[in-house]
């Protein structure tokens, strides 16, 4: 606080080294002695300043009002510091008002004002008393140094004199404050003092030079007309608010483009980067390669070792991809990643080989990856074409034994079967588009952000528990992911209604299974489109759209029905809070024979009994 990077300037017992050294109040004895000495000397300085004020009080009420105004401004500035970056570093504009107050009202006013302006906000924010007292003491001693020093002698012009004192006093204030805080930080973290001090000075110097100028401006405005200071304060606090808002907006954009699990750019970031890279390649007449990376048999890893190990594999792979030579990595979804390299496909193949060697040495569990590589502009004219070629190359790698990379080549494609690869490439592109629609639908409402992926995981788990073969389990995972794709045609106002639906709204919702079927029909994904069409049919025939009953309802649709209902009950919605797992299971059991099939409900219950954390079932199918 107080004009120094908050990330390093305050004392927090949780940051101390864990050593066998004896402690007092949670602080190592040496550090406690240092903090106590600073507080004691500062208390003496404040006492002297207070005695000076009592012996020579201001002569009129306007002076007291001015002191009160500067104190309030400093207090507000410490409560609302200016953020410098999105890592939590911030500075307080209180420095401006404290230096100005010292110039206008004298050192005896500035010292207690400095101490209280930081002490009160920290206590209000429930900071530890010793920590708040130390930072208050450092501020008071900094104000003391700034107040008793006279570097420049009297000059003829008030503006020059005030400006000179502002810069000199500000320099001394910052120097003392940074020196004291750096000492505490160095002791608490067990690091050398000098590098800590230099780091703080380098980081804080330019910022405080600007604030010293503002302090001089504030003092001169007060001398001209006090109301002008108020006019200056408004823009200063507006700047603080704007900076905070801008950083939050930037962080929100970063979050929206970052994958939560791996911290890589997500699918949205990947698409934007790909378009930008194509534009750049066209403009500069350069070449780059796109690599689509897929974890081989990822479902087997999840089923055999558990989803936590699966997540660990994805995180470890993401780190390897992030460190890939000259590459830019993204997670497209589930176990699929993308890498963009400068240069042609041959160079990308060499770098991907390094990646595959690193993956083979992970040691978590046997892991391999298959990779499809295509280059622009040599093999495609636009982003869609490039992705189709890379998808086709990935398909070739998978089809020829996995754990390999393939650079797209029309000659090799013809050997493999141009027609088959063309169809599979097109199918994969369409399926990718369908998955993107699902992500878009889920992202419309924060309460359903992971709905489809969770239903996908639950449906696959139920299918596995029922003893279905691996192919059927994979199809159920896909069906669960795509079950709500038809909601792309439902108005946002209906999807995000913060209440129960009206009859008319419910009728519009009932159209989404048929719309989903029309979007998926012809994609060559087996019975998945039929499951999507019938995933709201009820066992007793009361569902929609076709009022099928019992065994007439496809098994996959019955499974998705149970998974969908369970996820909906255990997730927050705008009109209600999430229900417990126990409550949701009881509701499912109570409606067996009317809405749900008994075996699917029993399978879900068995799945949940095998894990202590229901959330661990959620994994992304890509």
C-alpha positions as a printed Julia matrix, in Angstrom:
622×3 Matrix{Float64}:
   0.0     0.0     0.0
   0.91    3.6     0.18
   2.47    3.99   -3.21
   4.5     0.79   -3.28
   3.63   -2.36   -5.19
   1.1    -4.05   -2.91
   2.35   -7.42   -4.01
   5.59   -6.78   -2.09
   5.06   -3.8     0.19
   2.96   -5.2     3.01
   3.91   -7.69    5.67
   1.94  -10.91    5.79
   2.82  -13.72    8.22
   1.69  -16.36    5.71
   4.6   -15.38    3.47
   7.31  -16.06    6.05
   9.84  -18.81    5.66
   9.02  -22.0     7.5
  12.15  -22.32    9.69
  12.7   -23.69   13.16
  13.51  -20.15   14.33
  11.52  -18.97   17.35
   8.71  -16.56   16.63
   6.77  -13.8    18.35
   3.18  -13.25   17.18
   3.96  -15.5    14.23
   7.0   -13.44   13.16
  10.63  -14.59   13.36
  12.3   -12.79   16.26
  14.63  -10.78   14.03
  11.79   -9.59   11.83
   9.58   -8.85   14.82
  12.33   -6.7    16.3
  12.68   -4.81   13.02
   8.94   -4.2    12.73
   8.7    -3.16   16.38
  11.57   -0.69   15.98
   9.91    0.93   12.96
   6.6     1.2    14.8
   8.25    2.63   17.93
  10.24    5.28   16.07
   7.19    6.18   14.0
   5.07    6.49   17.15
   7.62    8.91   18.56
   7.54   10.93   15.35
   3.74   11.09   15.41
   3.83   12.12   19.08
   6.26   14.98   18.35
   4.11   16.12   15.43
   1.0    15.97   17.62
   2.7    18.03   20.33
   3.71   20.59   17.72
   0.1    20.88   16.51
  -1.16   21.3    20.08
   1.42   23.95   20.91
   0.89   25.85   17.64
  -2.6    25.03   16.37
  -3.92   26.42   13.08
  -5.28   29.92   13.49
  -8.61   29.6    11.7
 -11.34   27.15   10.77
 -10.57   27.33    7.05
  -7.14   25.8     7.72
  -8.74   22.98    9.69
 -11.19   22.44    6.84
  -8.28   22.29    4.39
  -6.47   19.75    6.55
  -9.65   17.7     6.77
 -10.1    17.83    3.01
  -6.56   16.62    2.32
  -6.94   13.85    4.9
 -10.21   12.65    3.36
  -8.67   12.7    -0.11
  -5.66   10.69    1.11
  -7.98    8.26    2.91
 -10.12    7.71   -0.19
  -6.99    7.3    -2.31
  -5.7     4.54   -0.02
  -9.07    2.8    -0.06
  -9.14    2.9    -3.87
  -5.56    2.49   -5.18
  -4.71    2.64   -8.87
  -4.01   -0.83  -10.34
  -0.82   -0.97  -12.4
  -1.2    -4.38  -13.99
  -3.35   -7.5   -13.83
  -1.02   -9.23  -11.34
  -2.36   -7.23   -8.39
   0.25   -4.46   -8.32
  -1.2    -1.06   -7.46
  -0.23    2.36   -6.12
  -2.05    4.84   -3.94
  -2.64    8.44   -4.96
  -2.48    9.3    -1.25
   1.15   10.21   -1.94
  -0.05   13.21   -3.98
  -2.2    14.59   -1.18
   0.29   13.87    1.62
   3.15   15.71   -0.1
   0.8    18.58   -0.94
  -0.4    18.74    2.67
   3.19   18.83    3.9
   3.94   21.78    1.6
   0.81   23.71    2.54
   0.26   22.91    6.24
   3.71   21.8     7.44
   5.43   18.6     8.47
   3.55   18.36   11.77
   0.29   17.87    9.85
   1.69   15.52    7.19
   3.13   12.97    9.65
  -0.06   11.96   11.55
  -2.05   12.32    8.33
   0.28    9.83    6.61
   0.06    7.38    9.51
  -3.73    7.49    9.77
  -4.44    7.53    6.04
  -3.0     4.03    5.66
  -3.73    2.63    9.13
  -7.49    3.21    9.03
  -8.08    1.59    5.6
  -5.99   -1.45    6.53
  -7.86   -1.93    9.8
 -11.15   -1.44    7.96
 -10.08   -4.19    5.56
  -9.3    -6.41    8.58
  -5.57   -6.55    7.99
  -3.54   -7.92   10.95
  -2.87   -5.15   13.47
   0.91   -5.59   13.43
   1.01   -5.53    9.65
  -1.18   -2.41    9.51
   0.9    -0.74   12.21
   4.16   -1.41   10.38
   2.93    0.01    7.1
   1.46    3.0     8.92
   4.79    3.51   10.68
   6.74    3.31    7.43
   4.45    5.95    5.97
   4.85    8.19    9.02
   8.65    7.94    8.92
   8.63    8.64    5.19
   6.55   11.76    5.85
   8.94   12.71    8.65
  11.92   12.55    6.32
  10.09   14.55    3.68
   8.96   17.12    6.24
  12.16   18.0     8.06
  14.46   18.16    5.02
  15.31   21.47    3.38
  17.3    21.06    0.19
  16.4    24.21   -1.69
  16.74   27.61   -0.1
  14.15   30.37   -0.42
  13.42   31.45   -3.98
  11.53   34.37   -5.39
   8.61   32.6    -7.02
   6.08   30.53   -5.05
   5.42   28.19   -7.95
   9.09   27.31   -8.33
   9.53   26.88   -4.56
   6.5    24.59   -4.2
   7.49   22.54   -7.22
  11.06   22.11   -5.96
   9.87   21.06   -2.5
   7.31   18.68   -4.02
   9.92   16.8    -6.04
  12.5    16.82   -3.23
  10.03   15.83   -0.53
   8.48   13.21   -2.78
  11.87   11.68   -3.55
  12.72   11.44    0.16
   9.25   10.11    1.04
   9.47    7.34   -1.54
  13.08    6.53   -0.69
  12.39    6.03    3.02
   9.16    4.1     2.47
  10.71    1.77   -0.1
  13.83    1.23    2.03
  11.8     0.29    5.12
   9.38   -1.97    3.28
  12.19   -3.65    1.31
  13.91   -4.5     4.58
  10.8    -6.22    5.89
  10.21   -8.08    2.63
  13.82   -9.26    2.46
  13.71  -10.56    6.05
  10.32  -12.25    5.69
  11.25  -14.03    2.46
  14.88  -14.74    3.31
  16.25  -12.91    0.27
  19.08  -10.34   -0.01
  18.16   -6.76    0.83
  19.94   -4.95   -1.99
  18.26   -6.74   -4.95
  14.91   -6.3    -3.22
  15.51   -2.58   -2.8
  16.72   -2.1    -6.37
  13.72   -4.01   -7.7
  11.3    -1.8    -5.76
  13.04    1.4    -6.84
  13.11    0.34  -10.49
   9.45   -0.61  -10.38
   8.22    2.42   -8.44
  10.45    5.21   -9.74
   8.62    6.31  -12.91
   5.22    6.14  -11.24
   6.27    8.3    -8.31
   7.97   10.83  -10.56
   4.59   11.42  -12.17
   2.88   11.62   -8.79
   5.47   14.12   -7.52
   4.51   16.33  -10.45
   0.84   15.93   -9.5
   1.67   16.83   -5.89
   3.36   20.03   -7.07
   0.35   20.78   -9.25
  -2.05   20.17   -6.36
  -0.1    22.45   -4.0
   0.07   25.25   -6.56
  -3.64   24.94   -7.33
  -4.41   25.2    -3.62
  -2.3    28.33   -3.38
  -4.19   29.87   -6.3
  -7.66   28.77   -5.26
  -8.6    25.77   -3.06
 -11.56   24.8    -5.21
  -9.13   24.04   -8.04
  -7.73   21.14   -5.99
 -11.19   19.59   -5.87
 -11.4    19.93   -9.64
  -8.05   18.11   -9.93
  -9.1    15.34   -7.54
 -12.09   14.36   -9.68
 -10.02   13.43  -12.76
  -7.44   11.65  -10.59
 -10.03    9.37   -9.01
 -11.74    8.96  -12.39
  -8.37    7.8   -13.76
  -8.13    5.23  -10.97
 -11.63    3.95  -11.71
 -10.97    3.84  -15.44
  -7.71    1.93  -14.96
  -9.4    -0.58  -12.67
 -12.28   -1.05  -15.11
  -9.92   -1.4   -18.07
  -7.84   -4.05  -16.3
 -10.95   -5.98  -15.28
 -12.2    -5.87  -18.85
  -8.83   -7.08  -20.11
  -8.83   -9.87  -17.54
 -12.36  -10.84  -18.56
 -11.27  -11.05  -22.19
  -8.24  -13.12  -21.17
 -10.43  -15.45  -19.11
 -12.86  -15.82  -22.0
  -9.98  -16.9   -24.23
  -8.18  -19.18  -21.77
  -8.81  -22.84  -21.07
  -9.42  -23.3   -17.34
  -7.64  -26.63  -17.0
  -4.47  -26.08  -19.03
  -4.21  -22.26  -19.11
  -3.65  -22.48  -22.87
  -5.67  -20.42  -25.28
  -9.09  -22.03  -25.75
 -11.02  -22.78  -28.93
 -12.09  -19.16  -29.31
  -8.5   -17.95  -28.98
  -7.35  -20.61  -31.44
  -9.83  -19.55  -34.12
  -8.9   -15.89  -33.7
  -5.16  -16.68  -33.81
  -5.58  -18.83  -36.92
  -7.42  -16.08  -38.79
  -4.85  -13.52  -37.69
  -1.97  -15.76  -38.76
  -3.53  -16.29  -42.19
  -3.96  -12.54  -42.66
  -0.34  -12.03  -41.65
   0.88  -14.75  -44.02
  -1.0   -13.17  -46.92
   0.34   -9.72  -46.09
   3.98  -10.79  -45.68
   3.99  -13.63  -48.24
   5.12  -16.05  -45.51
   4.21  -19.64  -44.66
   3.08  -21.38  -41.48
   1.94  -24.85  -40.45
  -1.08  -25.95  -38.44
  -0.78  -29.1   -36.33
  -3.87  -30.78  -34.87
  -2.8   -32.91  -31.89
  -5.0   -35.64  -30.43
  -4.29  -37.88  -27.43
  -4.53  -41.52  -28.46
  -7.09  -43.62  -26.55
  -7.77  -40.84  -24.07
 -11.02  -42.44  -22.98
  -9.09  -45.58  -22.03
  -6.84  -43.44  -19.81
  -9.89  -41.96  -18.09
 -11.59  -45.33  -17.66
  -8.47  -47.15  -16.47
  -6.75  -44.6   -14.28
  -9.54  -42.16  -13.43
 -10.41  -38.7   -14.64
  -7.93  -36.99  -12.32
  -5.1   -38.81  -14.08
  -6.71  -37.86  -17.38
  -6.66  -34.22  -16.35
  -3.03  -34.57  -15.23
  -2.15  -35.95  -18.66
  -3.82  -32.99  -20.38
  -2.05  -30.49  -18.14
   1.33  -32.16  -18.68
   0.77  -32.33  -22.44
  -0.27  -28.67  -22.48
   2.98  -27.73  -20.76
   5.0   -29.65  -23.37
   3.08  -27.98  -26.19
   3.55  -24.58  -24.57
   7.31  -25.13  -24.58
   7.38  -26.4   -28.16
  10.09  -24.7   -30.18
   8.68  -21.63  -31.97
   5.12  -22.85  -31.52
   1.85  -21.34  -30.28
  -0.38  -23.87  -28.5
  -4.14  -23.97  -27.93
  -6.62  -26.43  -26.48
  -9.45  -26.88  -28.96
 -11.55  -28.99  -26.6
 -11.34  -32.29  -24.75
  -8.14  -34.1   -25.71
  -7.54  -32.13  -28.91
  -4.93  -29.39  -29.19
  -3.59  -27.16  -31.95
  -0.08  -25.89  -32.58
   0.84  -23.14  -35.03
   4.43  -23.02  -36.29
   6.18  -20.62  -38.62
   7.53  -22.28  -41.74
   6.35  -25.23  -43.81
   5.04  -28.64  -42.85
   8.48  -30.26  -42.94
   9.81  -27.95  -40.24
   6.66  -28.46  -38.2
   7.1   -32.24  -38.5
  10.59  -31.99  -36.98
   9.32  -29.94  -34.05
   6.32  -32.2   -33.52
   8.69  -35.17  -33.37
  10.39  -33.45  -30.42
   6.98  -33.01  -28.81
   6.12  -36.69  -29.26
   9.41  -37.73  -27.67
   8.68  -35.49  -24.68
   5.15  -36.93  -24.37
   6.52  -40.47  -24.4
   8.65  -39.57  -21.39
   5.84  -38.15  -19.27
   5.81  -41.11  -16.9
   2.23  -40.53  -15.71
   0.82  -43.43  -17.74
   1.56  -44.71  -21.26
   0.57  -41.73  -23.43
   0.95  -41.18  -27.16
  -0.36  -38.55  -29.52
  -1.34  -38.51  -33.17
  -0.81  -35.36  -35.2
  -2.08  -34.03  -38.5
  -0.1   -31.25  -40.18
  -1.06  -28.91  -43.01
   0.52  -25.69  -44.21
  -0.69  -22.35  -45.52
  -0.74  -21.21  -48.26
   0.78  -24.3   -49.84
  -2.06  -26.72  -49.11
  -5.1   -24.53  -48.38
  -6.53  -21.16  -49.31
  -8.38  -20.28  -46.11
  -8.83  -21.25  -42.46
 -11.57  -23.82  -43.12
  -9.56  -25.51  -45.83
  -6.44  -25.58  -43.68
  -8.32  -27.18  -40.79
  -9.88  -29.75  -43.13
  -6.44  -30.71  -44.43
  -5.0   -30.96  -40.91
  -8.03  -33.0   -39.79
  -7.58  -35.29  -42.76
  -3.91  -35.74  -41.94
  -4.84  -36.51  -38.33
  -7.34  -39.1   -39.53
  -4.61  -40.71  -41.63
  -2.34  -40.85  -38.54
  -5.08  -42.45  -36.46
  -6.01  -44.89  -39.23
  -2.41  -46.04  -39.62
  -1.71  -47.12  -36.07
  -1.69  -43.88  -34.03
   1.38  -42.47  -32.27
   2.54  -40.82  -35.47
   2.47  -37.55  -37.38
   1.46  -37.01  -40.96
   2.05  -33.97  -43.15
  -0.87  -33.63  -45.52
   0.11  -34.67  -49.05
  -2.31  -35.24  -51.95
  -0.12  -38.07  -53.3
  -0.22  -40.02  -50.05
  -3.9   -39.26  -49.7
  -4.56  -40.87  -53.06
  -2.67  -43.96  -52.0
  -4.73  -44.13  -48.84
  -8.0   -43.53  -50.71
  -8.74  -39.99  -51.68
 -12.48  -40.48  -51.6
 -12.52  -42.0   -48.13
 -10.23  -39.35  -46.7
 -12.19  -36.55  -48.33
 -15.42  -37.84  -46.8
 -13.88  -38.34  -43.38
 -12.23  -34.91  -43.5
 -15.55  -33.28  -44.39
 -17.35  -35.28  -41.7
 -14.83  -34.24  -39.06
 -15.13  -30.61  -40.13
 -18.92  -30.75  -39.84
 -18.71  -32.5   -36.5
 -16.27  -29.86  -35.27
 -18.76  -27.19  -36.35
 -21.54  -28.99  -34.46
 -19.44  -29.09  -31.3
 -18.69  -25.39  -31.69
 -22.43  -24.71  -31.84
 -22.88  -26.62  -28.58
 -20.15  -24.6   -26.9
 -21.79  -21.42  -28.17
 -25.18  -22.47  -26.79
 -23.75  -23.39  -23.39
 -21.73  -20.16  -23.22
 -24.86  -18.03  -23.67
 -25.77  -18.65  -20.04
 -23.07  -18.9   -17.29
 -25.29  -21.35  -15.38
 -25.06  -23.87  -18.25
 -21.43  -23.24  -19.21
 -20.38  -26.9   -18.73
 -23.78  -28.56  -19.05
 -23.21  -30.48  -22.28
 -19.74  -31.71  -21.3
 -21.04  -32.92  -17.93
 -23.99  -34.72  -19.55
 -21.51  -36.27  -22.0
 -19.4   -37.63  -19.15
 -22.41  -38.92  -17.22
 -23.95  -40.6   -20.27
 -20.67  -42.36  -21.08
 -20.32  -43.49  -17.47
 -23.88  -44.89  -17.42
 -23.3   -46.7   -20.72
 -20.08  -48.22  -19.42
 -21.83  -49.3   -16.21
 -24.55  -50.99  -18.29
 -21.86  -53.02  -20.06
 -22.14  -51.45  -23.5
 -19.15  -51.89  -25.79
 -16.5   -49.2   -26.23
 -17.97  -47.96  -29.5
 -21.39  -47.45  -27.91
 -19.83  -45.69  -24.93
 -18.02  -43.32  -27.29
 -21.26  -42.65  -29.14
 -23.06  -41.92  -25.86
 -20.35  -39.45  -24.94
 -20.87  -37.73  -28.28
 -24.65  -37.85  -27.92
 -24.46  -36.3   -24.47
 -22.28  -33.53  -25.82
 -24.6   -32.76  -28.74
 -27.99  -33.38  -27.09
 -28.86  -29.67  -26.75
 -27.45  -28.46  -30.06
 -30.98  -27.58  -31.19
 -31.12  -24.82  -28.58
 -29.18  -22.67  -31.04
 -32.63  -21.87  -32.45
 -34.2   -20.92  -29.1
 -34.31  -17.19  -28.18
 -31.79  -16.12  -25.52
 -34.6   -14.58  -23.46
 -36.14  -18.03  -23.07
 -32.88  -19.88  -22.39
 -31.79  -17.34  -19.77
 -35.18  -16.69  -18.13
 -34.52  -16.08  -14.39
 -37.72  -17.97  -13.47
 -39.82  -20.93  -14.49
 -40.95  -20.95  -18.12
 -44.38  -19.86  -19.28
 -46.47  -22.29  -21.31
 -45.57  -20.51  -24.55
 -41.87  -20.48  -23.67
 -41.94  -24.18  -22.83
 -43.54  -24.92  -26.2
 -40.65  -23.12  -27.93
 -38.12  -25.1   -25.85
 -39.8   -28.36  -26.96
 -38.7   -27.64  -30.53
 -35.0   -28.07  -29.79
 -34.75  -31.91  -30.12
 -36.19  -31.84  -33.65
 -33.99  -28.91  -34.62
 -30.95  -30.74  -33.23
 -31.84  -33.81  -35.27
 -32.05  -31.75  -38.45
 -28.6   -30.28  -37.76
 -26.97  -33.68  -37.14
 -28.76  -35.81  -39.73
 -26.39  -36.95  -42.43
 -23.18  -36.4   -40.46
 -22.51  -40.11  -40.34
 -22.43  -40.35  -36.55
 -24.52  -43.49  -36.23
 -27.63  -43.36  -34.04
 -26.58  -40.16  -32.25
 -28.97  -37.96  -34.23
 -31.9   -40.23  -33.21
 -30.86  -40.04  -29.57
 -30.77  -36.26  -29.76
 -34.28  -36.29  -31.26
 -35.71  -38.46  -28.49
 -33.76  -37.44  -25.38
 -36.89  -35.81  -23.87
 -39.17  -38.82  -24.33
 -40.57  -40.24  -21.07
 -40.81  -43.93  -20.2
 -44.61  -43.67  -19.85
 -45.07  -41.95  -23.22
 -45.71  -38.45  -21.86
 -42.57  -36.87  -23.32
 -41.83  -35.16  -26.61
 -41.57  -34.83  -29.58
 -43.09  -38.21  -30.59
 -44.51  -39.46  -27.25
 -42.58  -42.71  -27.52
 -42.82  -45.08  -24.56
 -40.73  -47.84  -22.97
 -38.55  -49.83  -25.35
 -39.73  -47.67  -28.25
 -37.32  -45.02  -26.98
 -33.76  -45.71  -28.2
 -31.5   -46.87  -25.37
 -29.07  -44.01  -25.97
 -31.88  -41.47  -25.62
 -33.01  -43.09  -22.35
 -29.48  -42.84  -20.97
 -29.07  -39.2   -22.03
 -32.49  -38.44  -20.47
 -31.24  -39.59  -17.07
 -27.85  -37.85  -17.37
 -29.5   -34.61  -18.52
 -32.01  -34.59  -15.66
 -29.36  -35.33  -13.04
 -27.04  -32.57  -14.27
 -29.9   -30.07  -14.45
 -30.9   -30.75  -10.84
 -27.36  -30.58   -9.43
 -26.35  -27.36  -11.21
 -27.29  -23.78  -10.4
 -29.93  -22.15  -12.54
 -31.0   -18.46  -12.61
 -34.28  -19.34  -10.88
 -32.95  -21.75   -8.22
 -29.82  -23.02   -6.5
 -28.29  -26.42   -7.2
 -29.82  -29.43   -5.46
 -27.72  -32.02   -3.66
 -26.67  -35.28   -5.31
 -28.81  -37.17   -2.79
 -31.87  -35.09   -3.64
 -31.34  -35.57   -7.38
 -31.0   -39.35   -7.02
 -34.15  -39.5    -4.91
 -36.05  -37.57   -7.6
 -34.78  -39.91  -10.29
 -35.78  -42.98   -8.28
 -39.21  -41.48   -7.56
 -39.85  -41.03  -11.29
 -38.64  -44.42  -12.49
 -41.38  -45.91  -14.65
 -42.86  -42.53  -15.53
 -39.99  -40.41  -16.83
 -36.92  -42.62  -16.5
 -35.84  -46.19  -17.17
 -34.93  -48.1   -14.02
 -31.68  -49.63  -15.3
 -30.27  -46.26  -16.4
 -31.04  -44.69  -13.02
 -29.51  -47.65  -11.19
 -26.4   -47.45  -13.37
 -25.98  -43.75  -12.6
 -26.36  -44.41   -8.89
 -23.74  -47.15   -9.11
 -21.35  -44.8   -10.95
 -21.73  -42.13   -8.29
 -21.19  -44.65   -5.52
 -17.79  -45.49   -7.03
 -16.5   -41.95   -6.75
 -16.29  -39.68   -3.75
 -16.54  -36.61   -5.95
 -19.34  -36.41   -8.5
 -17.58  -33.54  -10.26
 -14.71  -35.86  -11.16
 -17.0   -37.54  -13.67
 -16.94  -34.43  -15.83
 -14.51  -34.59  -18.7
 -14.6   -32.98  -22.13
 -15.37  -35.2   -25.11
 -13.88  -33.81  -28.32
